[in-house]
Amino acid sequence: MESLRVPLSGAQIMEDDVDAVVRALKSGRIAMGPEIRGFEEGLAAVAGVRHAVACSSGTAALHVMLIALGVGPGDVVLTTPFSFVASSNVILMTGAVPVFVDIDPGTLGPSPEALRQTIAALRRGALRFPSGEPVAPDRLKALLLVDVFGLPAPWDAYEALAQEEGLLLLEDSCEALGSRAFGRACGSFGRAGAFAFYPNKQITTGEGGAVVTDDDEIAALCRSLVNQGRDDSGAWLAHVRLGYNYRISELTAALGRSQLSRLPAILERRREVAARYGALLGNVKGLVLPSPPSWCDLPSWFVYVVQLPEDVRRDEVLRLLSLRGVENRAYFTPIPLQPFYAERFGYRRGHFPEMDRVCARVVALPFFTDLSAEEQTYVAQSLQDVLRLA
Ligand SMILES: *Cc1c(COP(=O)(O)O)cnc(C)c1O
């Protein structure tokens, strides 16, 4: 088979996108204008909520969303250890602490039961970080949970749990724009949600993100927080709270708007790409392929992460795939084992055994909207060849 180089991801940039950015650039209005408002309206419509507040990154969106909901110094937020590091960093950025709950290998997020058990232990005062630092029993405030790899988490059970326990529920939907479950859109579960538009996401603005919410007050607060703490009177020099400059530009928003107008087609293409991998790799013994959960109405594929057969040396697979020109990544790497978290909280391998098991087997294969059938065949063939050697 002829050898190819297949990148891990790649944004789809069309002539329309270029034209939209150039038009914004020539409009004379390159910050804080109609493109941002249009982009926000489009995002709110996709999420099926009243408000979207566009900002400079998904991380910025998560950060202001937490502040707007009153998460602050000393608070405790339960979250997943199996995510991109930003979903936990933002908790620390507010002065709160993340408490990780091990994942269910089926959904790749914490099960509602595991969350419930951790909440009970925490409230009994029986929870400590491995470093020995106690977790404050009376400061539990929120659950921040993630739509992993674009597939919807079990939000019905999470919502019931949050309600029972009197906790805020927040959605990191940075990987799941356009994904749907329980008759609703990802991003709309909980009090607020966040999207992200880095170039490997379903749509991109280069850098960018957005908070989505049905809550007028939270939306207004987020709008103020991304704009230097200004109030909505519009007075340029009135700063009513500590704020940030997390704004996006008109150029960025114009690109986002143009991309968003193609979202249904983009997601359809990504579903085809995922289905083709399913057909090519479905018979490989021991290989676990990603698949939408039973409650998913419509998946929005972000990445294609397989779990290798148990007896295979994963790092050898990664190396041999790279040698064949197939870009790949061991994604996610566990958050608690990142040096910063390990040092601060004392985490080591073994503290989250289910996450460890999954993390030791995961490989992200090349996955993007314009991935060709030929490239996919090459990736699938390369993976099967490599599995025989590793
Ligand atoms: C992409 C992503 C983010 C935000 O990323 P930015 O690079 O800041 O836009 C947050 N959480 C998860 C799970 C993500 O995948």
The ligand as a Tripos MOL2 file, in Angstrom:
@<TRIPOS>MOLECULE
LIG
   15    15     1     0     0
SMALL
NO_CHARGES

@<TRIPOS>ATOM
      1 C1        -11.1550   22.2720   23.9390 C.3       1 LIG1
      2 C2        -11.6030   22.0620   25.3190 C.ar      1 LIG1
      3 C3        -11.6930   23.1170   26.2450 C.ar      1 LIG1
      4 C4        -11.3380   24.5500   25.9520 C.3       1 LIG1
      5 O1        -10.2620   24.7250   25.1710 O.3       1 LIG1
      6 P1         -9.6970   26.1110   24.6360 P.3       1 LIG1
      7 O2         -8.4370   25.6750   23.9780 O.co2     1 LIG1
      8 O3         -9.4590   26.9940   25.8020 O.co2     1 LIG1
      9 O4        -10.6620   26.7090   23.6890 O.co2     1 LIG1
     10 C5        -12.1980   22.8360   27.4940 C.ar      1 LIG1
     11 N1        -12.5800   21.5990   27.8460 N.ar      1 LIG1
     12 C6        -12.4980   20.5560   27.0010 C.ar      1 LIG1
     13 C7        -12.9770   19.2170   27.4490 C.3       1 LIG1
     14 C8        -11.9830   20.7470   25.7140 C.ar      1 LIG1
     15 O5        -11.8790   19.7000   24.8820 O.3       1 LIG1
@<TRIPOS>BOND
     1     1     2 1
     2     2     3 ar
     3     2    14 ar
     4     3     4 1
     5     3    10 ar
     6     4     5 1
     7     5     6 1
     8     6     7 2
     9     6     8 1
    10     6     9 1
    11    10    11 ar
    12    11    12 ar
    13    12    13 1
    14    12    14 ar
    15    14    15 1
@<TRIPOS>SUBSTRUCTURE
     1 LIG1         1 GROUP 0 **** ****
